[in-house]
Amino acid sequence: MLGGIGPMEMIIFGVIALLLFGKRLPEVARSLGKGIVEFKKGVRGIEDDMDDNIHKRSSQPQSRPIPEDDRAEVTAPKFEPPQFEPTSEANSEAK
């Protein structure tokens, strides 16, 4: 199996755990299980907080609306071509 734990690896792991912990193995496994459950609860709580914040931001308007009376008309400057003809010196510098 690529990347997975097979039955032989599980047996080796169990033997090593039994040698290391002996009679305390059930206690160690129980505390490890509780630790994993607490970790998952913490991660779930963080995910819930993030989801709540995302939903709050998307439901709120990004900026306050400006009343129609206070709006100024936006205009852009108009393009005006140059009033003079380019000289031969300007053409030679551009090349």
Phi, psi and omega in degrees: 000130178272120177077357180253168178258120180273178182294325180294319178295322178296320179295316179298317179298317179297319179295316180296317179297320179296319179293321183286316189254336176056238183291338182275001184303314178299322179294316180295316179297320179297314180292325177295318177298317178296321179297319179294318179298316179297320179298315179297322177297318179296317179295318179297321178296319178294318178298319179297317178299317180295318179297318179299316180295321179294317180292324178295317180294321182287334181275339180273144176293146184290325178217159181283140181291143179266130178301149183301328182291329184271353182285132176261145179286129182267126178232150178252148178294145180275146179282129176239122180293158180299150184272354184243158177274140177293142180268172181291332177294320180293324179292322181286328178289327181289334182280000000 
